[in-house]
Structures are given as structure tokens and as C-alpha cells.
Amino acid sequence: MGYKDMLNQDLIFLDVSATDRHDLFHQIAAKLKAQGYVKDSYEDALNRREDEFPTGIVFPLINVMLPHADPENVNKAFLAIVKIKKTNQRTSNGL
């Protein structure tokens, strides 16, 4: 499977409103599960992985997060793009 097979319009989520990282992961995991990409364990696996080693990268103009989970939590390989609604300030709640 090539990268072009792992990304499609159903995996692009724009202007997602979330109160914190856990809320964001919950929303996206539910959408991915409904589409058959992930297992029930995926959301918890994302949170555990992010708790162990945060994947956030802070750039001058944008913050990027690269959350991922072990393969046993995934039904098929995918790349999802998520853009949260713009916030006016940096927060300590994981977004």
C-alpha cells in the first residue's frame, strides 16, 4: 500500500472544535472507527502514547502534533489530517 492509498478526503478534518487533547482524540477516533480505520482500543492507545512521549512540535507560526498508536489498534493504514479551530492563545490543555 502506497501513501496515496492511505490519504483521502474522508481523512481530512478541518476546523475541529475541541476543549483539549482528549476531546480532540475522542472526536477523531470516533470518526475513524465509524469509517473502519481503527479498533475500539485506538483512542486509549493515542492518549497513552501521547502521555508517555508528547509528539507536539512548536513552530513560530504553527503548532504541529503527530499522534500515533501501535498497529494492533488499527484496521488499515491511513494518514489523517486534522486542523483545529484557530485559538488566540497557546494553551496548556494539549492543543
ZAKOL-316308 format. One record per residue (C-alpha): residue number from 1; x, y, z. Coordinates in steps of 0.1 Angstrom, whole numbers, plus 5000, padded with zeros to 4 digits. Layout:
<nodes>
+-----+------+------+------+
!   n !   xx !   yy !   zz !
+-----+------+------+------+
! NUM !    X !    Y !    Z !
...
+-----+------+------+------+
</nodes>
This chain:
<nodes>
+-----+------+------+------+
!   n !   xx !   yy !   zz !
+-----+------+------+------+
!   1 ! 5000 ! 5000 ! 5000 !
!   2 ! 5014 ! 5034 ! 4990 !
!   3 ! 5010 ! 5067 ! 5007 !
!   4 ! 4984 ! 5078 ! 4981 !
!   5 ! 4962 ! 5049 ! 4992 !
!   6 ! 4964 ! 5060 ! 5028 !
!   7 ! 4951 ! 5095 ! 5024 !
!   8 ! 4917 ! 5105 ! 5010 !
!   9 ! 4891 ! 5133 ! 5016 !
!  10 ! 4873 ! 5113 ! 5043 !
!  11 ! 4905 ! 5116 ! 5064 !
!  12 ! 4907 ! 5154 ! 5063 !
!  13 ! 4890 ! 5171 ! 5093 !
!  14 ! 4891 ! 5209 ! 5092 !
!  15 ! 4882 ! 5235 ! 5119 !
!  16 ! 4875 ! 5209 ! 5146 !
!  17 ! 4864 ! 5224 ! 5179 !
!  18 ! 4879 ! 5206 ! 5209 !
!  19 ! 4883 ! 5216 ! 5245 !
!  20 ! 4916 ! 5197 ! 5250 !
!  21 ! 4937 ! 5168 ! 5235 !
!  22 ! 4914 ! 5141 ! 5250 !
!  23 ! 4883 ! 5157 ! 5235 !
!  24 ! 4901 ! 5160 ! 5201 !
!  25 ! 4913 ! 5124 ! 5202 !
!  26 ! 4878 ! 5113 ! 5211 !
!  27 ! 4861 ! 5131 ! 5182 !
!  28 ! 4886 ! 5119 ! 5156 !
!  29 ! 4888 ! 5083 ! 5169 !
!  30 ! 4850 ! 5081 ! 5167 !
!  31 ! 4851 ! 5093 ! 5131 !
!  32 ! 4879 ! 5069 ! 5122 !
!  33 ! 4862 ! 5040 ! 5139 !
!  34 ! 4829 ! 5047 ! 5120 !
!  35 ! 4849 ! 5045 ! 5087 !
!  36 ! 4865 ! 5012 ! 5097 !
!  37 ! 4901 ! 5025 ! 5101 !
!  38 ! 4906 ! 5018 ! 5138 !
!  39 ! 4896 ! 4995 ! 5166 !
!  40 ! 4879 ! 5003 ! 5198 !
!  41 ! 4913 ! 5005 ! 5215 !
!  42 ! 4926 ! 5033 ! 5193 !
!  43 ! 4916 ! 5063 ! 5214 !
!  44 ! 4931 ! 5050 ! 5246 !
!  45 ! 4962 ! 5040 ! 5227 !
!  46 ! 4966 ! 5075 ! 5213 !
!  47 ! 4963 ! 5090 ! 5248 !
!  48 ! 4987 ! 5065 ! 5264 !
!  49 ! 5013 ! 5072 ! 5237 !
!  50 ! 5009 ! 5110 ! 5240 !
!  51 ! 5012 ! 5107 ! 5278 !
!  52 ! 5044 ! 5087 ! 5275 !
!  53 ! 5061 ! 5109 ! 5249 !
!  54 ! 5043 ! 5140 ! 5236 !
!  55 ! 5046 ! 5144 ! 5198 !
!  56 ! 5039 ! 5182 ! 5197 !
!  57 ! 5063 ! 5204 ! 5178 !
!  58 ! 5061 ! 5242 ! 5183 !
!  59 ! 5070 ! 5264 ! 5153 !
!  60 ! 5069 ! 5302 ! 5152 !
!  61 ! 5037 ! 5303 ! 5132 !
!  62 ! 5020 ! 5269 ! 5138 !
!  63 ! 5020 ! 5241 ! 5163 !
!  64 ! 5021 ! 5206 ! 5149 !
!  65 ! 5011 ! 5173 ! 5166 !
!  66 ! 5019 ! 5139 ! 5152 !
!  67 ! 4999 ! 5115 ! 5174 !
!  68 ! 5000 ! 5078 ! 5165 !
!  69 ! 4993 ! 5044 ! 5180 !
!  70 ! 5007 ! 5009 ! 5177 !
!  71 ! 4995 ! 4989 ! 5147 !
!  72 ! 4974 ! 4965 ! 5168 !
!  73 ! 4949 ! 4994 ! 5173 !
!  74 ! 4944 ! 5000 ! 5136 !
!  75 ! 4924 ! 4980 ! 5110 !
!  76 ! 4941 ! 4996 ! 5079 !
!  77 ! 4969 ! 5021 ! 5074 !
!  78 ! 4959 ! 5057 ! 5070 !
!  79 ! 4971 ! 5093 ! 5072 !
!  80 ! 4946 ! 5117 ! 5087 !
!  81 ! 4949 ! 5155 ! 5087 !
!  82 ! 4932 ! 5174 ! 5115 !
!  83 ! 4931 ! 5212 ! 5118 !
!  84 ! 4916 ! 5226 ! 5149 !
!  85 ! 4898 ! 5259 ! 5150 !
!  86 ! 4922 ! 5288 ! 5155 !
!  87 ! 4928 ! 5298 ! 5190 !
!  88 ! 4941 ! 5332 ! 5201 !
!  89 ! 4964 ! 5319 ! 5227 !
!  90 ! 4986 ! 5289 ! 5234 !
!  91 ! 4970 ! 5267 ! 5260 !
!  92 ! 4984 ! 5241 ! 5284 !
!  93 ! 4955 ! 5217 ! 5277 !
!  94 ! 4973 ! 5198 ! 5249 !
!  95 ! 4961 ! 5219 ! 5219 !
+-----+------+------+------+
</nodes>
